[in-house]
Amino acid sequence: KKASIGVTGLAVMGRNLARNLARHGHTVALHNRSEERTRKLVEEFGDEGEFIPAYSAREFVDALERPRQIVIMVKAGGPTDAVIEEFAPLLEQGDVIIDAGNAHFADTRRREKALRERGLHFVGSGVSGGEEGALHGPSIMPGGSKESYQSLGPLFEDISAKVDGEPCCTHIGADGAGHFVKMVHNGIEYADMQLIAESFDLLRGAAGYAPAEIADVFRTWNTGRLDSYLIEITSEVLKHVDASGSPFVDVVEDAAEQKGTGRWTVQIGLDLGVPISGIAEAVFARSLSGSKPLREAARGLGGPSRAPLSGAALETFADDVEQALYASKVVAYAQGFNQIQAGAAEYGWDIDLGRVAAIWRGGCIIRAKFLNDITSAYAEEPALPTLLTSGGFRKAVEDAQDSWRSVISTAVRLGIPTPGFSTALAYYDGLRADRLPAALVQGQRDFFGAHTYRRVDREGSFHTLWAAEDRSEVDA
Ligand code: NDP
């Protein structure tokens, strides 16, 4: 019997993906650069399903049904290219190579083109949910050709997470679309985590709640519109008391790390000219937290005297923070979906944004009830310019705005940093403004660099002769 799919790269992610496939009744060929991982997988989990271990590239390829489907789960970057080069020469027209690692979508585009020219399908697939997701059902975002999805789709849908009976896997779009969408997913994840962290900081710093009390607040929020995996785990983390007797959150060094996908999202956002300020602030907030010498040097800088909240303001504060968190979260997701739209326009992908939200409802880190509302918003209006103008979100954010503004002013008054909340509100106010001071910026640019400007009352480009006595205007 031959295998319907093979997995090469059997570290934690590859191993769990292979086990997930086997547990669903698929025969899985196994391969890893060093033989030990392959042997160990069969020894430890061989009874979970049908595995065909292979100890050479040739043996691996020969173990597969046609069209052959090879999932590569190795360290992203050079190793992925090395593994592709190891297998591509052994494959035949129509076979499919799937890179399920965390590749940059530009690498995926390059690899797809090169392999297409050699008659092979290359699918860059985002896989979210970490090792647990890989084993029990991840959210899967495959790109590549439609044709490749015909054979791969049923397998991936089978092993993906399910929500309301629907698989959390869909064909995203051509070449790098899957890895692009996974990248934005991670960017949104950064923003969401930062907003939740700011909520905690405010509840503690402005309202004096203890971590365990904040855990309860989050648990309550998790029964409402903020119901999500991230809120749930936040509550767990805050509740945890360390062996030393201190709240866990107080013994952890306050320097957040990152592996790079958030940074990619921001870099690409800049390239595409999409204002994804919520994601950017979240990445910068991690950088600031990790800037130890800088923070050390600045520690004594003066701030406001803190008179924490009392009376009525204190009483409503947790509800106000919930509103601020919700509104800021809508902004972060709106920005992320706009980035996907911009990427699709730039690279010619046909991406169904509502489906993207739907497959993020399970398996991945940002899974949340909230995503159903995004799916509905795009179902009602597929070309929606921003989530903020869709009926439900519009009303919710308008209703939240008084609390949102009040929470941010409290933060400013007390000197509690809320880059995520603040940038989200600035974005909202910027979008809805009748006039922006960009008009003045255009004037400055024309003054020092003759960069020209357009007028509100006439077509054309103009330049003012700033050095001339009469500052007359000329067509440019
Ligand atoms: P690692 O990223 O730690 O990679 C280890 C695997 O890569 C091993 O199988 C190793 O083989 C193989 N490898 C490294 N270099 C080469 C090479 N030059 N040629 C052949 N094989 C090589 O494994 P993970 O399981 O953590 O992650 C796999 C992929 O999944 C990565 O791209 C990662 O970014 C992505 N990912 C990881 C998530 C996670 O939570 N860990 C979540 C989502 C995606 P050997 O055993 O011989 O050393």
Boltz pocket constraint, residues with backbone or C-beta under 6 A from the ligand:
constraints:
  - pocket:
      binder: B
      contacts: [[A, 8], [A, 9], [A, 10], [A, 11], [A, 12], [A, 13], [A, 14], [A, 32], [A, 33], [A, 34], [A, 37], [A, 73], [A, 74], [A, 75], [A, 76], [A, 78], [A, 79], [A, 82], [A, 83], [A, 100], [A, 101], [A, 102], [A, 103], [A, 127], [A, 128], [A, 129], [A, 130], [A, 131]]
      max_distance: 6.0
